[in-house]
Amino acid sequence: MIILIVFLLNFNLIAAAEETTSTTTSAPVEKEVVDVGILLGFEAGEIFGSGISTTSLGDCNQRISFAEDDANLKLGDNSFSNIGPLYEEVDGGEPVKQNSYIDIDCSGNILQADFMTNNKGGIYSLNGNSIIVKGNSRVTYDTDKDGVRNIKLEDSEIKLTNNYFNRIHIEGKNINFIKGEDQYHTGYTLEEGFLDYRGREGFFLDPVKSNGAPSTINGVVIDPSYGSKEKIKLFFGSQEINENRYINFDEDKFVISNEITNTESFTTKFTSKNPYFRIESKDELTITTAPSSKITITNRYNEDKIPLVECYSYNTIPTRASAVAIGEGALYEINNGNLKVNAYNVEGEYNVFFKKDAYASKDLTSTPMEIKSFEKNKDTGLSGSRIVIDNYNKFTVTDKADLPLEQTRIAYNYPNEINMEAILGTDIEFDENILEIRRKALLSDLKEYYVDLTPETIQSIDKIVFSKDIGEGYFGSRAYAEGGVSVYKTVPDAVSGILSPFNKATFIHESAHNRHFYVDYSFDDRWVTNEADIIDNYMMHDGGGYAYKGEINTLGLFGLKTPKYGYACPYGATDMMEDVATFTEAIIVQPNKLKGVLLESNQYSSTYKRKIDLLYEYKFITREQYQNALKIGMSQ
């Protein structure tokens, strides 16, 4: 029996003819209904649609093509609506319009499908597997010779049936798994790559099916060994697991198990989106799990401690080592309980074997963690060594995994100038009179704010200065170029009635100026056009502060920051630099203020669209921020 989910949408076409003297409305145009089911021997009304065409594929199989943009198909209880045409390149030329289609067999089962949703998207069922597809997304589906159903899609949600015979191979980007009969996988996302599913057996990665390509799930990149043919089972949520080679994603714990002697290593790389480590943008963290080993990671956020990494080796005979690779210059190898640190200094590479307590400082990573390495010996039980890397880029190593350390060594603490400079690639300066505790608080804020900048914006800031003297005529914060150096300068404490000059909005605003210094001149030419948004056209100083032309500001210095006339706020009309900065600030910090600016009812919608597009094109904002701005701009 095929389980289908109903998604009903009604389509009506209303033709209206307007004349100079009167307006008349005709009756709805009835489209021809094609009953495909009759061709297959079904009862009338079981498989039908409008705006479709059919082609015989032999053996009573049929291809149903969506021949018109507003076509729809009713397949049992399942409705395929909101489907538009495909555009395929032919011989490397311009994309050619083609029909979306669905192939069905004599029983009405879907054999193959290739369709593109229109801007509305929809909910569809592919032989019992429900997918929620966003607008303007492509879906392909087929079944291979082994009976595996291949689904390729992007920016969608999927609910899988755990029928034992349901064998699925999924490929795509940003696919969210929603609650079905298997509750554990709910809330996890295939960000990019491949994922396999076998009914009640659950999820796994098949390197043969994916040609050894990596897959990224919830911020973790899983990469099988080159040429590997061994599957990696995947589990989601807290549950009892009776497997030897697997990965388990849980809310605060991540387990990598490879407890088989004659097997292959595989690696897991952690991106900034993962929930287990706080990865800085310029840091790298990769864990290689060797045969006969198991690694457990606990984030310990609720204890305000750095993550704990426990590495277990089950061989008494030396084998290939498990390893934790951190940053660009450090590799911690765990081989049967012995911990080796490979690092780099100015003289070149050096190796250190730790057999006693050691304490050192090295710019290895800004991603703190505590690593415990254990060897399981049949005579002595567990023994091992320990290493702690804190936020100050200092690491402590001991040959005893259970040796107590100061709580401050494993607690999250404030960053300092050294590791923040390493993260940003930017010089950081403080006035001598700024207290140490205030410096730590400012750096903590900086660490939080910079993650919303594009890499290109970060590279545009050569120096960050915290100073009470930022220049005559300025207050709060400013960005400027001096001697070929792009500088962001800010007052660290309250001034001129402003509670906190160094806040996220101000930082994003001034950073946009720094980015503006580096962009090509073509940006300025495209920003201002011959439309009615010429700079200074709508700004004036009324009521002691900034306001649009003809309005009076009674709300303080900057007044009401309402988008009008193609600007993000009145202050943006001061000049082009402020127009760009206020737009960037609005999109990143206060995107909801742009609600409705892209609607056709807004006289300046084309101006807002052009400016948002340019900010994305010239790397002021990220793709995610750009898409969010478009979504909010089109909302009522």
C-alpha positions, -999 to +999 in steps of 0.1 A: +000+000+000+013+035-008+011+060+020+003+094+005+000+128+023-026+152+010-016+187-001-046+205-016-043+237-034-070+252-056-060+271-087-084+294-104-077+314-135-096+346-139-094+365-171-101+402-169-105+425-199-102+462-193-116+488-217-114+525-216-151+529-207-158+499-186-144+468-170-158+433-175-149+400-158-153+367-176-162+334-160-133+312-149-116+294-177-120+257-173-088+237-181-091+204-198-089+176-172-067+146-183-076+114-165-043+094-166-058+067-144-081+055-171-051+048-193-038+025-166-070+007-158-078+027-127-113+040-118-120+075-131-109+103-108-080+084-092-051+099-113-059+131-131-048+166-137-050+198-158-023+215-178-005+182-182+004+159-210+012+121-211+037+100-230+037+062-230+070+047-218+060+012-226+048-016-204+019+007-194+043+031-177+035+068-183+054+100-182+032+129-169+046+163-180+036+196-165+031+213-198+017+246-184+031+268-156-001+264-135-005+227-141-015+203-113-017+165-109-038+145-084-021+111-078-044+092-054-045+113-023-013+131-032-014+165-050+014+179-071+008+216-075+029+248-076+053+232-101+070+252-128+092+245-157+129+233-157+157+251-173+185+230-186+217+240-205+220+223-239+255+217-251+269+244-228+246+270-243+218+291-227+193+274-205+164+259-224+129+257-209+117+221-204+087+205-187+089+191-152+077+155-151+067+125-131+070+089-143+045+063-129+042+026-133+011+005-139+002+006-102+005+043-099+038+042-081+063+069-089+093+056-108+111+088-115+105+125-111+123+158-120+104+190-112+109+225-101+086+243-077+073+278-084+078+305-058+052+290-035+067+255-030+046+227-017+043+194+002+047+162-018+049+125-012+074+103-030+062+067-024+055+074+012+083+098+020+070+133+026+090+163+015+083+200+022+099+219-006+106+256-006+098+278-036+120+277-067+137+245-057+144+214-078+136+179-069+149+147-086+138+112-078+145+077-092+150+041-082+183+023-090+187-014-100+191-024-063+158-008-054+173+022-036+153+054-040+175+083-048+162+118-038+181+150-046+168+183-033+178+216-015+164+239+011+137+214+021+123+193+049+118+156+048+099+130+068+109+094+061+088+063+068+107+036+087+091+008+067+118-019+066+118-019+027+122+018+025+157+023+012+167+059+005+198+077-007+196+115-002+217+141-018+214+179-014+219+210+008+201+223+038+177+194+043+159+193+077+146+161+091+112+164+107+094+140+131+081+108+116+078+074+131+115+076+142+116+104+167+154+106+172+164+122+139+141+151+143+158+185+144+190+176+125+201+190+092+221+177+062+239+209+054+256+194+023+264+160+009+248+125+011+229+105+036+215+069+034+185+055+052+172+019+055+138+018+072+141+004+107+179+001+104+182+039+105+207+063+089+243+056+077+269+070+052+277+047+023+311+059+008+305+036-022+272+052-031+286+088-025+320+081-042+338+088-010+325+124-008+321+140+027+288+149+043+281+178+067+255+173+094+248+199+121+282+216+116+302+184+115+319+173+083+322+135+081+349+123+057+355+086+051+389+074+041+399+076+005+387+045-013+368+033+017+339+009+012+329+006+049+296+022+060+294+045+090+261+041+110+246+074+123+224+078+154+206+109+166+196+116+202+202+098+234+197+060+230+213+027+236+236+017+207+248-018+200+272-010+172+310-008+168+315+017+139+292+047+142+287+084+150+261+095+175+248+131+175+232+142+207+223+176+222+254+179+244+274+148+235+291+135+203+304+100+200+328+087+173+332+049+176+355+027+155+359-002+178+369-027+151+405-039+147+406-045+110+388-014+097+396+020+082+401+054+099+377+083+092+377+119+101+353+144+115+359+182+110+340+206+132+328+239+117+316+270+136+279+257+134+286+226+154+270+224+190+300+207+207+330+231+203+331+269+201+351+271+169+366+304+159+364+314+122+401+310+116+405+278+136+404+243+124+395+212+144+396+177+129+394+144+147+407+112+131+393+080+146+417+051+142+407+014+143+401+000+178+393+034+193+364+055+205+362+093+211+335+109+232+330+147+232+309+165+258+303+202+254+297+210+292+281+244+284+257+240+313+287+237+336+304+267+320+334+245+312+353+239+281+345+208+261+358+174+273+373+151+247+378+115+259+399+092+236+399+055+242+423+030+226+417-007+229+449-022+214+479-032+234+499-034+201+507+000+186+485+007+155+477+038+135+470+067+159+438+086+165+445+123+162+430+157+171+443+183+147+439+219+160+446+251+141+471+252+114+501+240+133+492+215+160+485+178+158+478+158+190+482+121+183+466+096+207+482+062+202+473+035+228+471+061+255+503+079+247+498+115+237+522+132+212+521+168+203+534+178+168+537+216+166+557+243+148+579+271+160+601+296+141+629+270+137+605+245+121+587+214+132+594+197+165+578+167+183+572+165+220+563+133+239+548+142+273+557+117+301+556+142+329+538+174+339+544+202+314+532+238+310+537+259+280+523+287+259+518+284+222+496+301+196+480+268+185+443+274+187+416+297+201+392+267+204+395+256+240+391+220+251+402+194+276+416+161+261+419+129+281+436+099+264+431+064+278+446+031+270+426+000+279+449-028+291+437-062+302+461-062+332+461-026+344+427-013+332+426+023+320+456+046+321+464+077+301+474+113+298+457+147+297+460+180+279+441+212+285+440+241+260+423+273+274+411+306+259+446+321+265+463+298+241+481+280+269+482+243+272+489+220+301+499+184+297+502+156+323+508+119+321+479+113+344+444+116+330+428+121+364+451+147+378+431+176+392+437+210+376+426+245+387+390+251+378+400+282+359+420+261+335+389+242+323+364+271+326+355+294+298+372+327+303+376+360+285+397+362+254+429+384+253+445+405+227+468+377+215+442+352+206+417+378+193+444+392+170+450+357+158+412+351+152+406+384+134+440+389+117+438+425+130+460+446+154+442+455+186+453+485+207+442+498+241+448+531+258+471+526+288+444+539+312+419+512+303+417+487+331+425+450+324+390+439+335+374+464+311+397+452+283+385+416+288+349+427+287+354+447+255+372+418+239+344+394+249+320+418+231+342+420+201+344+382+199+306+381+198+301+409+173+326+400+146+310+366+138+283+385+118+308+402+095+318+388+062+354+376+058+359+404+033+348+430+059+371+415+086+400+417+062+392+453+056+398+463+092+436+466+097+435+479+132+410+482+161+417+509+187+400+514+220+406+550+231+389+578+249+403+602+223+390+593+188+394+627+172+380+662+174+344+665+164+337+627+168+320+608+195+313+571+202+330+553+173+345+561+139+361+544+109+389+560+088+418+553+065+452+567+075+484+561+057+470+531+038+457+516+071+420+511+077+412+518+113+382+512+135+383+534+166+359+535+195+354+550+230+354+521+255+331+538+281+299+559+282+301+593+266+277+621+254+247+604+271+253+572+251+253+542+274+277+520+254+294+535+224+309+501+216+278+481+208+269+457+180+250+482+159+278+507+161+305+481+154+286+468+123+280+503+111+316+514+113+329+481+100+308+488+069+328+520+064+360+500+066+347+476+040+336+506+018+372+519+017+382+487-001+355+481-027+358+490-064+347+524-075+320+507-096+301+501-064+296+539-058+285+544-094+258+517-091+247+527-056+234+562-068+213+563-099+191+588-116+162+577-096+147+600-069+171+588-042+199+612-048+220+617-016+209+646+006+175+648-011+155+638+019+177+646+049+176+677+071+183+686+107+151+695+124+143+695+161+179+690+171+186+658+152+182+640+119+149+637+101+136+633+066+128+664+046+096+681+058+095+662+091+105+673+126+125+651+149+113+652+185+129+619+196+165+628+203+197+629+182+189+603+156+151+604+157+129+576+145+149+552+124+121+544+099+130+534+063+117+558+037+125+572+003+150+544-004+170+549+028+173+527+059+170+558+082+173+596+080+209+595+090+216+574+059+208+604+037+237+624+051+260+610+024+267+579+005+291+564+031+263+567+058+237+554+034+258+522+029+266+518+066+231+523+078+218+498+053+244+472+064+236+479+100+198+475+094+202+442+075+225+426+101+213+440+134+177+451+129+164+434+097+128+436+108+128+473+102+130+466+065+097+448+066+076+454+034+102+477+017+103+454-013+066+451-019+052+466-051+031+490-031+063+507-019+072+535-044+109+529-037+110+491-037+133+490-067+158+513-049+157+491-018+162+459-039+191+474-058+209+485-026+204+451-009+216+433-040+248+455-041+256+449-005+255+412-011+274+414-044+302+435-029+305+413+003+291+437+029+266+410+040+266+372+039+243+351+018+222+342+048+218+379+058+209+387+021+182+360+019+168+371+052+166+407+041+148+397+009+123+376+029+115+403+054+114+430+027+087+410+009+066+404+040+035+423+048 
